Amino acid sequence: MPLGRLLITAGLVLVAAGLLVTFAGRLPIKLGRLPGDIYIHGKNSSFYFPLATCLLLSALLSLVMWIFRR
């Protein structure tokens, strides 16, 4: 991939990430608060692991990368 295409692709990815962060509160799916995310709150500590969010983002990024490779 030539350098120009790589820079354009990286720019589009950054714009998409910026839009996602900007409008994340208005999305019907609350990333980080999905069913399947593990949250354990103890007396003096808490543990949070966004398992379902990681799986969803991984599937979406895999689909995007598959589309770009075609």
FENPETA-V649104 format. One record per run of one state. SS is the DSSP state (~ for helix, > for strand, _ for the rest). FROM is the first residue (numbers start at 0). TO is the last residue. Records with the same first field share a line. If there is no record, write none. Layout:
# FENPETA-V649104
SS=FROM-TO  FROM-TO
This chain:
# FENPETA-V649104
_=0-1  22-22  26-36  41-44  49-49  69-69
~=2-21  23-25  50-68
>=37-40  45-48
